[in-house]
Amino acid sequence: MAQNVKSGDQKFSLARNDLKMAHIYDVGSKDIQTVMGRYVAIEKMKIALGDRVIDFGCGPGNLDFDIADIVGEEGYVFGFDPLPDCIDVARRKVTEKYVKIVRFELGKAEDVPKSAGTNYDHAVMSCMIHWTRRDEALDQGFMVLGKGGCVGISALPGDVVNPWREIKKRVLSQRSYWQLDSEQGLPHHPTEIELKSDLAKVGFIDIQSEVKTHHLAWADAEALMQWLEASTFDNFIPRGPKNTPENGLAEIEALRQVAREAMKGVFEKEYRVDKTDENDKRIAMDMKVLYVWGYKG
Ligand SMILES: C[S@@+](CC[C@H](N)C(=O)[O-])C[C@H]1O[C@@H](n2cnc3c(N)ncnc32)[C@H](O)[C@@H]1O
């Protein structure tokens, strides 16, 4: 039986997500998160024809259709996510071709929906572990896998400062933003060592990892900002402390908009490129991504 690993308290809210944000995320994630999901699922977990795969925190499900193309009709893909708008977007994409292979349900990683069943060959956790109570999510991953099954995680490493995190920190450290509590809304990104040790604690074996640099590009600074907001359910720019009085909220919101424009200005100034591989993309940056995978013995 897997043991529990402690995670910190979560300070963000999923409540601000809506259908518009789910659509922005759906479009943007095809070039960004799905690249990471595919890398861990195909290169590292080696998902193959006929496999049964469960996708924790599937968002609008882009990765699951790629996986469905690999596992085929003898396989099965179950994706779940706590955001109803994302599940709605995902379900609308289930065409005739996928109807027997892919299923999407509402649910949290800490409490996998009963309808998922067990005995999976693979459990994918792509770009989502930082939003969960990690100990419980990994425990559930262990439970739903069959013997020899593989869990695969992609995440931003907690000990590496990626460009937008550095820019956010730099902008918000200016005195004029003192009211924006920079700690609020921040999920905990695990380090490579933390994640590998957590996997071992819940019972996984043969744990391996890799940190890989991906080159990412967006049409412009606004597109990057919208993607950052959509992929964090509007938690990217923090709000005031929880005890901010109601009459202070408009002031905080206005300050957030000023900070938003300031960050976009830095993206434009420091990450603008004249030409990228994709001609219509003008903001580009390198990002380090952590991949960890392990097996249920
Ligand atoms: C950045 S998105 C990644 C979505 C998808 N895995 C992908 O690679 O495109 C993070 C996802 O984690 C989900 N999430 C947040 N808290 C979660 C939880 N407790 N359990 C499962 N998923 C969660 C969000 O709803 C969101 O869809």
The ligand as a MOL file (V3000), in Angstrom:
LIG
                    3D

  0  0  0     0  0            999 V3000
M  V30 BEGIN CTAB
M  V30 COUNTS 27 29 0 0 0
M  V30 BEGIN ATOM
M  V30 1 C -1.7860 23.9100 -17.1900 0
M  V30 2 S -3.2170 22.9130 -17.2590 0 CHG=1
M  V30 3 C -2.6460 21.3780 -18.0070 0
M  V30 4 C -3.7580 20.6390 -18.7050 0
M  V30 5 C -3.3150 19.4160 -19.4970 0
M  V30 6 N -2.7530 18.3850 -18.6520 0
M  V30 7 C -2.3340 19.7900 -20.5720 0
M  V30 8 O -1.1970 19.2790 -20.5510 0
M  V30 9 O -2.7010 20.5860 -21.4510 0 CHG=-1
M  V30 10 C -3.3980 22.4620 -15.5610 0
M  V30 11 C -4.6530 21.6360 -15.3500 0
M  V30 12 O -4.6170 21.1310 -14.0100 0
M  V30 13 C -5.9450 21.0420 -13.5970 0
M  V30 14 N -6.0250 20.9070 -12.1340 0
M  V30 15 C -5.9970 21.8690 -11.1920 0
M  V30 16 N -6.1500 21.3340 -9.9670 0
M  V30 17 C -6.2730 19.9910 -10.1640 0
M  V30 18 C -6.4930 18.8820 -9.3010 0
M  V30 19 N -6.5830 19.0340 -7.9960 0
M  V30 20 N -6.6220 17.6540 -9.8600 0
M  V30 21 C -6.5180 17.4870 -11.1900 0
M  V30 22 N -6.3110 18.4940 -12.0550 0
M  V30 23 C -6.1950 19.7250 -11.5560 0
M  V30 24 C -6.5610 22.3230 -14.1060 0
M  V30 25 O -7.9470 22.2860 -14.0920 0
M  V30 26 C -5.9400 22.4290 -15.4840 0
M  V30 27 O -6.7360 21.8910 -16.4780 0
M  V30 END ATOM
M  V30 BEGIN BOND
M  V30 1 1 1 2
M  V30 2 1 2 3
M  V30 3 1 2 10
M  V30 4 1 3 4
M  V30 5 1 4 5
M  V30 6 1 5 6
M  V30 7 1 5 7
M  V30 8 2 7 8
M  V30 9 1 7 9
M  V30 10 1 10 11
M  V30 11 1 11 12
M  V30 12 1 11 26
M  V30 13 1 12 13
M  V30 14 1 13 14
M  V30 15 1 13 24
M  V30 16 1 14 15
M  V30 17 1 14 23
M  V30 18 2 15 16
M  V30 19 1 16 17
M  V30 20 1 17 18
M  V30 21 2 17 23
M  V30 22 1 18 19
M  V30 23 2 18 20
M  V30 24 1 20 21
M  V30 25 2 21 22
M  V30 26 1 22 23
M  V30 27 1 24 25
M  V30 28 1 24 26
M  V30 29 1 26 27
M  V30 END BOND
M  V30 END CTAB
M  END
